[in-house]
Amino acid sequence: MNEEKETICYCFGYSRLEIREDALKHGRSIIMEKIMAESRAGACNCAVNNPRGR
């Protein structure tokens, strides 16, 4: 599998490439900020969605 296309966030479907491009475009990753906020709000289900259980 191409590392760039590797899914990083199984809950919201973001790839490594999308997060990297977002950070380059905005000077920081707005996607990562969204993921962290959703996780804090309890909207993350990584244990079920991520094949590695995290």
C-alpha positions in Angstrom: 0.0 0.0 0.0 1.2 3.5 -0.8 2.0 5.2 2.5 0.5 8.5 1.3 -2.9 6.8 0.7 -2.8 5.0 4.1 -5.9 5.8 6.1 -4.9 7.6 9.3 -8.4 8.3 10.7 -10.8 5.4 10.2 -13.6 7.2 12.0 -13.7 10.1 9.6 -11.9 8.6 6.6 -8.8 10.8 6.3 -5.6 9.6 4.7 -2.0 10.6 5.5 -1.9 12.6 2.3 -5.0 14.6 3.0 -3.7 15.5 6.5 -0.3 16.5 5.0 -1.9 18.6 2.3 -4.2 20.3 4.8 -1.3 21.2 7.0 0.6 22.7 4.0 -2.4 24.6 2.8 -3.3 26.1 6.2 0.0 26.2 8.1 -1.4 23.6 10.5 -3.7 20.6 10.1 -7.3 21.7 10.5 -8.3 18.1 9.8 -6.3 17.0 12.9 -7.9 19.7 15.0 -11.3 18.4 13.9 -10.4 14.8 14.6 -9.1 15.8 18.1 -12.2 17.9 18.8 -14.6 15.1 17.7 -12.6 12.6 19.8 -12.9 14.8 22.9 -16.7 15.1 22.2 -17.0 11.3 22.1 -17.7 11.0 18.4 -14.7 8.8 17.7 -15.1 5.0 17.5 -11.5 4.0 16.6 -11.7 0.7 18.6 -14.3 -0.5 16.2 -13.4 1.3 12.9 -9.6 0.9 13.0 -8.4 -2.6 12.2 -5.6 -2.0 14.7 -8.1 -1.1 17.4 -6.8 2.4 18.1 
